[in-house]
Amino acid sequence: MDTQSDVVFRIPDTLTYWPWPRRINPHHEEVKAASDAWFRSFKAFGQEAQRAYERCDSKHLRTGCDMMNLLFTFDEYTDNKPPEIVRQYADIVMDAMRHPYKPRPTDEMVLGVVAQEFWALAVKSASSTSQKHFIEGFENYVAAVVQEAEERECHHIRNVEDYFDIRRQTVGIYPAHALIELGYDLPDEVFNHPTVVALRRLGVDMFILDNDLASYNKEQALEECPHNILICVMNELKCDLHAALSWVEDCYRSTRNKFLMLWTEIPSWGPETDAIAALYLHGIANWVRGNECWNFECGRYFGSNGRAIQQHRMVTLMPKQFSISDPLLIHESQSI
């Protein structure tokens, strides 16, 4: 009988026909260096954890880089923590953002000052609509992370439909979408239009599927009950990993096709508003591509093998570990 370490699986190539190519902001290196220096000043992680994060290249300008630092920190500090601690951390972060200039308690854990300094800098150049949408999105995100912690504690696995409901928040892409509109006010008639709402939701769902496909191997090795679409599919359909991967690939294809079809139905609001809407909608589509690239290039899920795996898509299942105290060995399939 094959052991778990003998299982090789293929990550579907989801964006073969995605019209938005990989792009890098020309100021990325300079801005990322400034953001990394800011984040290192908090000493939120030990040296090894800090180096591990800095191998995860963020692909946005300063506010985007800072937001990725904040999301990563919140994720790491709340991962596998009991729900009462996660709720405490969520309250600290939201209080810091709602009061970006109020002195933080001297004995408060580092998340408060990270969140406060991030937002105090961001609002200096953020439009009013981006601020509104970011706070709304981030509040929903942290609340969903608390809910995830409660379900993790009781080993609850959602069905697929219910999983999408919570994952659309825990994936953290709605506040990231708000950064697309940092430089302009997005009219409500655009933001709330049914076509735009649907495109935003479909973009989020592709983001979820790509991230869960990339993170599954690490999560199944370290977590007893991973928050991952593949786990939900296997549990609900009583199928193995390969069948679940096939289901996710079909789901992704359908979601992508709906997005591209709906793209042809974007209405017109007049020349000036159409130009703003185009920036926003292309931003949503670019986030889909950027996320897929980051999954393979950041080192978080595949170590130094990410670029190779992005090409051949074959991965060897890691053995169960259930502990982050020892180094996690990230395997690459040799049978390609």
N, C-alpha and C positions, 0 to 999 in steps of 0.2 A: 504494500500500500504506500502511496506517495505521502511524504510528510508535507507540512505546510510550506517548508522552505523549498520544496520541489515544484510548487505551483507557480506557473508563469502566466501572466495575464497581459492583455493588450489594452492600452488606453486609447479609446476611439480618437481619430483625427477629426475633431469637431469643426474646425474652421477652414477646411480645404477650399470652400467656395464662398468665404466671407469677403465682401468687396473692400473692406477697410484694412489696409496693410499695417504692418508694424512700423511705428514711427517713434523717434526719440527727439525730445525737445533739445535744441542746440545748446541751451544753457543748463542742461541737466547736471553735468559734473560739478560746475561751480555752485549751483544752488544746493545740490545734495550734500556737498562738503559743508556748507554753512549750516544746513539742517542737522547733519550728523554731529557737528561740533556743539550745537545748542543742546541736542539730546544727551550727549555724553556728559554735559555739565551736571545733569541730575543724578548721575551714578545710580540709575534705576536697576541696573543689572551688574552681575559680576563680569570680569574681563572676557571670559569665554562666551557667555551669552551675548554680550555687547558685540563681540567680533562676529558671532553668528548672524546677528541681525544686520550688521553693516554689509554683509555679503548679499543681502536682499536689496537689490537696486530698485529704488522707487523712481517712477517715470513721470514726475510732475514737478512743477515749480515749487517755490518755498512752502506755500500753504499746503500743497498736496503732499510734499515730503514730510512736513511736520505732522499732518494728519495721519500718515502711514505710521510714523513713530508713535503717535498716541494710540492708534488702533492696536498696534502690535503690543504695546505696553499693557493696555487694558486686557487684551486677549491672554497674554502670558500671566498676568497677576490673577486673573479670574479662572484660568483653566484648572479644572478638577478641584476648585474650592467649594466648600459648602454654600448653599444658597444664601444664608444669612450674611456671609462675608461678601459674596458677590453683590448682594443688595446694598451693603454698606459702601462698597467701592463705586457702585453705580450712582448712589446719592452724592458722593463726594465729587465725582466728575461733573455731574449736571449742576451742582451748586457752584462749582468753579466756573463753569461756562456762563451761567446766568449772572454771575457777579465777577466779571473778569478783572476788576480793579480792587476788590475787597481783599485785605490781607488774609492769607490762609493761616490756620492754626499751626503753631510751631511744631507740634507733635504729630501732625497729619502725615499719612503715608504719601509717597511721592506722586501718586496719580493726580492729586489735587493741583499741585503747582504745575505739572506738565500740561494738564488740560487748560488751566487758567492762562498760562503764558502762550500756549498755542492759539487760544481764541482771542486774547488781547492783541496779538500781532495780526491775526487773520482779519479782524473787523476793521482794521485800518484801511484795507484795500478791497473789502468785500461789499458788493451791492446789497441793498436792503432785502431783496428777494432771496439772494443766496444765504444771507444770515438766517432769515426766517426758515427756509427749507432745511438748512443744515441743523439747526437746533431741533426742529421737529423730527428729522431723520435720526439724529444721534440719540434723542430721548427714546424713540422707539427701539433703536438698536440696543441700548443698555438694558431696557426693560425686558427685551427678548432674551438677552444673555442671562438675566436673572431667572427667567422662566426655564431656559435650557438647564441651568444648574439645578433647579428643583426637580426636573425630570431625570437628570443624570443621577441624582441621589437615590431615586426610587427605581432606576434602571428601566424607565419607560421608553419604549420605541414607538413613535407615531406611525400611523399609516401614511402613505405617500402624499395624499392630498393635504393632510394636516401638517406634515413635515414642511411642505412648501410654504404654508402659511407662516410658520415661525422662522424658517430659514431665510425668507425674503428680508427679514429684519436682522437676524444674527450675522448674515454675510457682510453687513456693513456698507452696502453699495448705495443705499439711498442718500446718506450724508455725503458720500463721494460724488454722487450726481450733482449735489448742490454746488460743488466746487466748479462745475462746468460754467456756472452763471456768475462767477466771482466778478467779472468785469462788466456786467450789464444787468439791468432789471428785466427779468423774464415776466411778461404780462400773464396775469391769471388766466386770460382766455386761451393762452397757449398751454400753460402748465396743466390746466384742468380739462383741456379738450380730450374727449374720449379716445381719439387716435393717438395722441401723445401719451395719455395714461397707459394705453395698451402697449405701445412701443416700449415705454419705460419698464413695464412689468415683464415683457418678453425678454428685454435686455438683462434684467435682474435674474430671470430664470436661467438664461444661458450662463451668466456669471456663476450661479450656484452650481450648475452641473459641471462646468469646467473645474471649479475649485474643489468640488467633492471628488471628482475623478482623480485629481492630482494628489489630494491629501489623504485619500483612503488608506494607502499602504502604511503610512506613518501612524495614522489614527488607529487602525485596527491592531497595530503592534503595541501601542501605548495605552489605549483606552479600552475599558471593559465594555462600554456601551457607546460607541462613537456616534456623534451627531453628523450623519452622513447619508445621502440619498441611497447609496448602494446597500447599506444596512437595512434601511426601511423597505426597499424593494425585495431583498432576500427574505425579510421577515414576513412581509405581507403576501408575497407570491409563493413562499415556500420553495425558493429556487436557490441554485448555487451562484457563486460569484460571476461566472461566465455568462449565465442567463441574465443576471442583473445588469452586467455591463452592456449586453445587447439591448435590454430594455431602455437603459439610459441613452444609448446611442440613438435609438429610434425616437425617444422623447426629444432629444436635442435636435435631431433633423426636423421634426415637426415644428418645434419652437422657432428654429432658425427660418424655416420656410414661411411661417406666419409673419415673422418680423419683416422679411424681405417683401412679402406681398403687401403688408400694411404700409410699408414705406412708400409704395406707389399711390397711396390714398391720403397722403398728408395734404391738408387743405391749405388755402392761401388766406392770410390775414392782411394782405397789403404789403408792398415792397419793404418798408422799414421793419415791420414786425416779422416778415418772412426771413429776413437776414438774421435776426436774433434767434428765431426758431431753428434755423438751419445750424447755427453754431451749437445750440443745445442738443439737437437730435443727433448730429454727427458726433458730438461728445459722448452720448450714450453708446453709440455704435463703436466708437474707439475704445471705450472702457471694456467692451467685450474682448476685443483683440488684446488690449494691454494686459488684462487679467490672465488670459491664456499664456501670453509670453512670460509674464512674471512667475506663473506657476512653475515653469521649467527653468527659468534663468536665476531665480532668487537663491537657490541652494537649500531652501527650507524643507522641501519635499524629496529632492533627488540628489542632494549633495552636489558634487562636482560632475555628476553624470547627466544633469538636466538637459543640456543641449543635445546630447546623443539620444537620450530617450525621447525628446521631442521629435526626432527624426524617425526612429524605428518603433517607438511606442511600446516596446516590450519591457515588462517589469517582473521581477521575482518577488513573491510575497515574503515579507519579513516575518521572522518568528515572533510570537507573542512575548511581550516584555513587561507591560503594566508598571513600568517604573522609569522615571527620567533621571535616576541617580547614576546610571551607567550610560556610556556613549551608545547612541542608536546607530547601528550599522545599516547604512542605506545600500541595498543590493541593486545591481543592474544585471538584467538577463544577459547571458553570454550566447544564448541560442538564437542568433539573429541572422 
